[in-house]
Amino acid sequence: IGTIRSFVERYCLKIPLDSYIGSFISISGLFAFSFKTPVVKYFKILQYLGENCTLFIYLFHPLIMYVIRRVFHIWGLGDSGISAWLLPISVAICAIVMAVLFNVLKNKVKKA
């Protein structure tokens, strides 16, 4: 439902915002689903991210987005259509990878 609403907000209503109500609906559902519950034992990767990495991703994704935008400008992509599509995907991938690496390092330091 949230994804459809985001599509309508972006392409049909032409709302020029970076955040859409539909996105919040989608992410809220995914976030709630990613927490480990006794009933749901699917998608262990999402459960791991929800339990261990969400705070890091939430806190550092704006900084990661800033760095990736700077890299896009250096590569000459700037505000092109390609960068508009690649930015959210690359931020998500980088934030998740960095959060997992941070969590692994944090656990190794705790054990040492």
Secondary structure, DSSP 8 states (H G I E B T S, - for coil): -HHHHHHIIIIIS----SS-HHHHHHHHHHHHHHS--SS----HHHHHHHHHTHHHHHHHHHHHHHHHHHHHHHTT-TT-HHHHHHHHHHHHHHHHHHHHHHHHHHHHHHH-
